[in-house]
Amino acid sequence: MIDDIKHTLSDMADAIKARYRPSEVVGSFVKLKRSGVEQSGLCPFHMEKSPSFTVNDRKGIIHCFGCGWSGDLIAFYAEVRGIRMVEAIRALASDAGIDDPIARDRLAAQARARRDKMDAERAVAKQSEAQKLRTVFAQRVGITGTPVEEYLRHRRCWPGVEIPTIGCLLEYPYWHDGRVIGRFPVMVAVMLMPDRSFAGLHMTYLRADGKGKAEIIDPESGEVLPAKKVRTAIPYISGCGIYLTPLRGHMGVAEGIENALTWMIRRPDWGFVAAYSLDNLSGVGLGEGKRRRDVPKRRYPSKEPAMSQPGYRPPWGEEMLSWREGVPVTSISVLADNDSKDPVAAKCLFERARRKFSNIGYRSRIIYPPVGKDWNDVVRGETDE
């Protein structure tokens, strides 16, 4: 009897590995970014700021260079859910349509308990991080007369006035893998949740003369590092925004600060907010989109928003009590980019954002720039990046 059970479980495990790539299972829990044959992201098993968690679909191996965890997709699923390997096999088999006679309802309580524990640990860690970030933002100076002003003038989106939610950090260190790579002027912006609580800081590292973003290279590995960073003060920042103006009846919502400022100059009667990322602007999708013709077995993002996880949204109801200088929002223009490497997928996400705002009750539309450009490119007449 025991041998029969082991044989059944072994067959199920083989079928699961034939059905799923490791990245498909890991991608449900970790945001992955491709780097050659591997994909990497932040490890879900320990707190870290730089990705050290790697997935190799060819070898079927998942490994974290930070904490040392290693295993296959079944071991990962068991670890992240806080369940036994046997239970992981049965759960994955059920999801894949592989026959398993044993119900998995009893796993729900274990999974919830593990998630609650991890959420509590993250919350404790973020309490101290939030105070650090508040201190960092308090050290800012006004943007007038700094490399930030020069950067915005160079990008032709200088509004001509100070913006309370944006400042300049002079000679601020760039940390990577526990090392200071260099010191740069930084355009720092505060991110706020709909109830105006502090969510974190958006940081753009600039050249010393302000005429563009800093070119940051790790001297040890030669890796080109991103000039923009987001430092979070709470475990989940989905829904936050960088508010460049008070709330107004009509709001322009852009992905990035530069695009929002570009429109702020041409429409001073609107209010403006930057959602900081397209994922946050669009929110989570409901189901799957249409099948792609260019990539077999892949689909475009769904245009339908999952309203339980909407991403960025304006404040409403009692949240408006925290925005005393603002007025209720009635309509929204989504200020889209049109320079994505995957333009069809990007348009699906912008449409998802529009539908989300429409579902909430706002009059909403999307405004696209010419193909191959974002709105800041249009104003500058060329693409710097």
NUKEMAR-732142 format. One record per residue (C-alpha): residue in three letters; y, z, x. Coordinates in steps of 0.1 Angstrom, whole numbers, plus 5000, padded with zeros to 4 digits. Each point is the difference from the previous one (the first is absolute). Example, Ala and Ser with C-alpha at 12.3 -4.5 7.8 and 13.67 -1.06 7.14 Angstrom:
ALA495550785123/SER503449935014/
This chain:
MET500050005000/ILE502550105028/ASP499149685019/ASP500749794969/ILE503450174996/LYS500949945037/HIS498949644997/THR502149954969/LEU503150155016/SER499549795031/ASP499849694979/MET503150094981/ALA501950075032/ASP499049665014/ALA501149834968/ILE503350195000/LYS500749885036/ALA499249654990/ARG502350024970/TYR503050175017/ARG502049955032/PRO501050345015/SER503749914996/GLU499549954962/VAL498850364996/VAL502550155025/GLY502849804986/SER499850194967/PHE501050315018/VAL501949895031/LYS502749745004/LEU498649765027/LYS501849765023/ARG498149735018/SER500149995038/GLY497749735014/VAL496450054988/GLU500850364989/GLN502150164974/SER501850335005/GLY501850274979/LEU500850374998/CYS496950225002/PRO499250174966/PHE498250285018/HIS502950145021/MET503849995000/GLU501449745022/LYS503249785003/SER498649705020/PRO496949814988/SER496950095019/PHE497449934973/THR498349665006/VAL497649794979/ASN497849725015/ASP498449794973/ARG497949805025/LYS498350305014/GLY500150214968/ILE501650295019/ILE502850234990/HIS501550225027/CYS503050235005/PHE501350035035/GLY502150304990/CYS497450244986/GLY496949825012/TRP498449944965/SER497749715000/GLY497549854976/ASP499249714976/LEU501549934966/ILE497550234982/ALA500850295024/PHE503749944995/TYR499750004962/ALA498050325001/GLU502550175024/VAL503249894981/ARG498550104966/GLY498550325013/ILE496549924988/ARG496549975015/MET498849675014/VAL497449974972/GLU502850044974/ALA502249755019/ILE497249744999/ARG499550054963/ALA503749984992/LEU500649685021/ALA496849854985/SER501350064965/ASP503449845008/ALA498349705015/GLY497749954970/ILE496950115020/ASP497550174977/ASP500150395004/PRO498450214973/ILE501850325009/ALA503450074984/ARG502950095023/ASP502250204976/ARG499450325021/LEU501849845029/ALA503450014982/ALA500550375004/GLN499249995037/ALA502349705006/ARG502950184981/ALA499550325020/ARG500249815033/ARG503149804989/ASP501750334989/LYS499250165033/MET501349705020/ASP503149994978/ALA500650375007/GLU499649965037/ARG502449705000/ALA502650204980/VAL500050285025/ALA500449765029/LYS502849824982/GLN502050314993/SER500950055037/GLU500449625005/ALA502549994971/GLN502250265017/LYS499849815033/LEU501149674983/ARG502950184982/THR501250125034/VAL499749655014/PHE502149864972/ALA502650275003/GLN500549895036/ARG501249654989/VAL503549885005/GLY501949764977/ILE499249635005/THR503649895006/GLY500649925036/THR496350035010/PRO497249755009/VAL499050024963/GLU503349854989/GLU499649735027/TYR496549934988/LEU501049964964/ARG503049795010/HIS497649785021/ARG497849974969/ARG503149934979/CYS499250284976/TRP502650265011/PRO501450154967/GLY503250125016/VAL499550364989/GLU497950305009/ILE496750044981/PRO499050374996/THR496349925001/ILE500249815033/GLY501150125034/CYS499749945038/LEU497950205025/LEU501249945035/GLU497549985029/TYR497150104977/PRO496550015016/TYR497249754990/TRP496750195000/HIS496749825003/ASP496650165007/GLY501650325011/ARG502449835024/VAL503749914999/ILE500249635005/GLY503849995002/ARG503250114983/PHE501949784975/PRO502850024974/VAL498450034966/MET501149904965/VAL498650304980/ALA499850004962/VAL498850274977/MET497349934974/LEU500250184967/MET497550034972/PRO501149944963/ASP500750374996/ARG502249975031/SER497750215021/PHE499849925037/ALA497149765009/GLY500749915036/LEU502049785024/HIS500049635006/MET500949925036/THR501049675015/TYR500350005038/LEU502849785014/ARG501149845032/ALA502650205019/ASP502649744991/GLY498950004963/LYS499549625000/GLY496550014986/LYS497050224998/ALA498650165032/GLU497249825018/ILE497650295007/ILE497049945023/ASP497550265010/PRO500149995039/GLU496450115003/SER498349764976/GLY502649724996/GLU499850054962/VAL503149894981/LEU500950304977/PRO501849984967/ALA503750064999/LYS499850164966/LYS498350334992/VAL499650214969/ARG499650385004/THR498950174969/ALA500850354988/ILE497550024972/PRO496349894997/TYR500749714976/ILE503349815001/SER499149734975/GLY503049974976/CYS502750085025/GLY503049795008/ILE503049975024/TYR503050034977/LEU503049815014/THR502250074970/PRO500150234970/LEU497849914971/ARG501749734978/GLY499149824968/HIS498849705020/MET498050065032/GLY499149755027/VAL496650105015/ALA499149855034/GLU497250065024/GLY502250065030/ILE503350165008/GLU501649685014/ASN499249794969/ALA501450274977/LEU503250035020/THR500449625000/TRP500150014962/MET502150324999/ILE502849805016/ARG499949724975/ARG499450214969/PRO502050335004/ASP499650074963/TRP496250045003/GLY498150305014/PHE497649945028/VAL496850155014/ALA497549905027/ALA496350074992/TYR499249995038/SER496849814995/LEU498649734977/ASP497050224992/ASN502450274987/LEU502149754982/SER497149844981/GLY497850314995/VAL496349994995/GLY498549704981/LEU497750014970/GLY496849825007/GLU499849695021/GLY502149685001/LYS498949645000/ARG497449885025/ARG501549845032/ARG499149655009/ASP500950045037/VAL498050315007/PRO496550004984/LYS499050324981/ARG503550135001/ARG502550044972/TYR503850024998/PRO501650334991/SER500150084963/LYS503349934982/GLU499350284975/PRO501250355010/ALA498050314998/MET502650214983/SER498350335011/GLN500949905036/PRO503249804996/GLY501550055035/TYR503849995000/ARG501850064968/PRO503550124991/PRO500550364987/TRP499750074963/GLY500150284975/GLU500550355015/GLU500049855035/MET503549864993/LEU501350365001/SER499749985038/TRP502149685001/ARG503250134986/GLU502249725014/GLY497649734986/VAL499649844966/PRO496749904983/VAL498549675012/THR499649734973/SER499249695020/ILE498649905034/SER500149705023/VAL497149985025/LEU501649855031/ALA496949825014/ASP499349875035/ASN498749655004/ASP499050005036/SER496550154998/LYS497149865020/ASP498050014967/PRO502749894974/VAL497749974970/ALA498750365005/ALA503550135005/LYS501249834968/CYS497250184981/LEU501250335013/PHE503749934991/GLU498849894965/ARG498050334998/ALA503250195008/ARG501949814973/ARG497350064974/LYS499950375009/PHE503850044994/SER499749804968/ASN497150234988/ILE502150305006/GLY502849864978/TYR502549845024/ARG501249644997/SER498749855032/ARG500049685019/ILE499249875035/ILE502649825022/TYR498449795028/PRO501849865031/PRO499249655013/VAL496449955013/GLY499550145035/LYS502950254998/ASP501050344988/TRP503450074986/ASN501450125033/ASP498849685016/VAL502049814974/VAL503250185009/ARG499549975037/GLY499049634998/GLU497150055023/THR496950225006/ASP500350255028/GLU496550154997/
